[in-house]
Structure formats: C-alpha cells, structure tokens
Amino acid sequence: MSNVYARYKMGQQQRERSFKLTPQRAAIMAFLEDNHSHPSAEDIYEAVLEKYPMVSLATVYNTLEVLKQLGRVAELNIDGERKHFDPIMSPHHHLICTKCKEIVDILKDFDLDVPRDLSKGFRIVGRRADFYGLCPACSETEEK
C-alpha cells in the first residue's frame, strides 16, 4: 500500500469516526438512499423538514459535504441553477432534460473511451457522460 493511499484511508476512517449520526443526518441519509431523483440540497431540506422541523439548510449542506468526502454521495454540477446529489456511486451516465431539468440515470455501461491521440497523455481513471435533450413529456408538450 502506497504511503499516500495509506494516509488517505486513515483520513477517511477518521472522518467516518467523527461523523456523528444525529437523527437529522440519519433522515438526510435515508432520503438519499436509493433516491434516483438527483435532489438538490433544497429538495432534501424540504423533505427532511417535514419530520424534523428544527433541521436547518446549513445542516443539510454540511451533511452533504461530509458524505461527499466519505465517498457516499456525488455532487453533480449539471444544472447551472443548483447542484444536485447522486447517491449512486458506481460509474454511470445521465440523461438531462434541458427544459424541466429532469435527470435520469443510464446504469448500463457502453464504450466511451477517449481516443489515444486526444488523451494528451492523461491516464484515464474514471468517466461520466451527460446527454442533454428533451424528456418524453417535454418533447410532447413542445410538439403541440
């Protein structure tokens, strides 16, 4: 195990130990579990607020930041208006409606490699593609 990797693992274990699981944080994590809607922090806040009226938006943001650091949620910067969060950490892609902002997971892998002559010497360690267009509902509305 490399020295850098060992320090990273030790830091991650320390963050996990220092992450106190309060009822509000548990509610945030429960909301995210198997959630495919790619909610924003505001969406999560509104959902958790129903059960925990004392939760603050700052608590939601702080919890999401810790979950990002622990590798339990990914932050998606695919909407210029707000960030979305994805609890599915396995490699996958997204379909994004440019009108209603719906985000749909593409969980099937497909060939998407950068040609060697375009990689500029990068050693590729991950990939994610976002495809933009109109969802079926918005397409139907636009056709009318």
N, C-alpha and C positions, 0 to 999 in steps of 0.2 A: 504494500500500500504506500503510495507516494505521500510525502510529508504534507503537501498542500491538501490532498484528499483527506488525510487523517485530521488535519485542523478543521476542514470544512465539516466533517462528520461530527467532531467534538462540538463545534459551534452549533450545529443543528440539534444535537442531543441536548445541549444546554438551553437553547431556545424552547424546545419541547418541554423540558422540565420546568422552565419559568413561566410557561403559558398556563395561567390559572383558568380552569374551566368553570366560569360563572354560569348561572342559568341563562343569562343573555347571550353569552358566547355559544353555549350549547344550542340555543334556539337558532342562532345565525348558522351554525354548522348543520343543524337538522334541516333548515330551509334549503341550504345549498346541496345537501346530499341527494344524488340522483336528479338534480334540477337541470333540465335541458333548455331552460328559457333564457339563459345567459343574462341574469338580472344585473341591474346597476346597484350601487350601494344604496341609492334612494329606494329602489324596489325592495331590497332586503329590509331596510329600515321600516318601511310601511308594513311589511308582512310581520315582522317581529314585534312591532309596536302594539299590535292587537292583543298579544298575550302579555307583553312586558311594557306597559305604558311609561315606565321610567327609563327605558333604554334611550340613549342619545345617538344621533347620527355619527358623532365622533367615536363612540364605541364600535359602531359598525365599521367605520373606516379603519380604526386601529386593529380590530379583529381581522379584517380582510388583509391588512398589511402583514400581520403575523402569519396568517395562513399562506400568503404568497411566499414569505421567507421559508416556511416549512415545506413548501412544495405541494400544498394541498389544494391550491386554487390558482388558476392562471388569470392574469389581468389581460383583457382584450381591448386594444385601442383601435377599434374598427369603426367607431361612431364618433364623429367629431364633436358631438354634443356632450357625451358622457362615456365613462369607462364601464365595461361590462365584465362580469366574472364568470369563469367556467370551472366547475369542479372536476371535469373530466380531464385527467392529466395525461392520459395516453395520447400519442400523436394522432391528430385528426385535423380535418379541414372544415371550412364553414361556407355556407351559402348565406348571403346577406341581402335583404330586400332594401333597395335604395329609397323606397317610398315610406313603408311602415316601420322599417328598421328591424324586422324580424330576423333572427339569427338561427340557422338550422345546422346541426352537426352533420358532417359527412364522416361516418365512422369506418368506412371501407377504404383501405389503402389502395393507392394506384401509383403508377410510375410518374414521378415528378422530380427528376434529377436535373441539376444544373449541368449543362454540357461542360466537359473538362476545359475547353478553351475559353469559357466565360467565367470560370470559378475564381480567377485571379489568385490562384494558389491557396484559396481557403480550403480547410479540411471541414467539410460539412458534417455537423453533429446533430442537426435537427431540421425540421421543415414544417411549414404550415402555409397553406394556400387559402386565400379568401376570395370567393367568387361573388361578384355583385350583379344584381339584376332585380327583376320584379317577381315577387312570390305569386302563386296562382290567384289569390284573392285580389291583389293589386293589379295584376295583368287583366283580370276580368273587368275590374272597375274602369281601367284605362281604355279598354276596348269599347265600352258603352258610350 
